[in-house]
């Protein structure tokens, strides 16, 4: 079920059968404007307040560029803390491009789980791989 979308930037939907929210970041350059991204991040936060899910699939393998330093600071200082403190999100699978995946530690989520982190994040190469991991983590 489509929850909201911002044309050419993001589509957010709820998969009730899988009990997860999907953020599909479309083919755009996030360096093009912080005000729209701030609005989207706020809307994502409000979506998690309305829908009691523990799992998120972020599909981000088509985006180009990176968030500005201001947006990155907002995500680290505001978005993540409020999502962790005020929602039930526990597992996040992020689909990244193969190039990005090869630079990241694929075992990071295991270290987070072992350390008792409140939110466990894992990078994957496809939405199917992300869904499969999210299905098995809460069993």
N, C-alpha and C positions, 0 to 999 in steps of 0.2 A: 504494500500500500504506500503510495507516494505521500510523504508528509510535507515536503516543500522542495522547491528548486529555485535556483537563480540562474537564469538563462546563460548558457555558455560557461558557467563556473562550477556549479554543484547541483547534484540531485540527491536528496535524502529520503530514504524509504524505510519502512518497517516490514520486516519479514516475520510475521506472527508465528509461522510454523517453526522457524528456527530461533525465535525469541531474540532477535537481534536487529539493530539499526545499521543500515548501510549508508555510508557517505561515499558517493561516487563523484570525485573531483574530475571535471571534464578537461578537455584539451585547451588550456588557457595558460597565460603567464601570470603567476601571482604577484609579480613585481609591478603590475599595472595600476594598482590602486588600493591603499590601505583601508579607506572608509568602507568600501563594499565588503572587504574581508572581515572587518570588525563587526559589521551587521550580521554577516553569515555566522561567525563564531558565536555571537550572542543568540542567534536563532537556534543554532545547534545545542547550546546550553539549555535553552528553554524547552527544546524537544526532549532532552533527557529528563527534565523535571516532569514532563507530562507522561512519559512512557517508561515504565518500570522495568528496564532491561539491564542485563549484566554484560552483554556482549556487543561489540562494535566491529564492523568490517569497513575499513577505510580503503577505497580503491583510488590510488593516487599515482598510478603508473603512466598516466597520459599527460600530466602537467609538465610545464616547461618552466625552468627558473626556480626561484626559491622565494619564500616569504621575506619581506623586508625585515631588517633588524627590529623595528618597532613591533611588527606583528609577532616575530619570534619571542620577543620579551613579553608581550601580552599573553601568548600561549603558555610560556613557562611560569609567569608570575600571577596570572589571573585565571586563564582557561583551565589548565590542568588542576590547579588547587581546588577550584570550585567544582569541577567534575568529580574529583576524588572525594571531596568532603560532603557534597550535597546530592550526589546521585549514587546509584547502585552499580555503576560500571565497574567491571572487574577484569575483563579480557578485551584486548584490542588487537586485531589482526590487520596489518597494513600491507596492501598490495603495492609493491614498488617495482620499478623497472629492473631488469637483470643487472644493468650497470650499477645501480644504487645498491641492490642486494649484495653484490659481490664485495662492496666496500663496508658493509655492515656485519656485525657479529650475529649470525643466525641463531646462536645459542643464548642470546641475551635474555629471552623470556624464561629460560630455565634458571638462570642466575637470579632473576627477579622473583620467581616462584620460591626458590630455595631461601631467599632472604626475607620472605614473608611480606613482600611489597603488596600494597593495597590494590594497585592496578598492574596487570601483567600485559606487556606489549610484545608482539612478535611480527617480524617482517616476513612476507610470503611473496611468491612470484605470480600467483593467480587468485582470483576470487574463489574458485573451487577449493584451492588449497587452504585459503583462509576460513571458508565455511567448515571444511572438514576439521580443522584444528579447533575452531570455536565449538563445534558439536562435541568433541571429545574432552575438552577441558573441564566442564562442569559436571561430569558424570561421576 
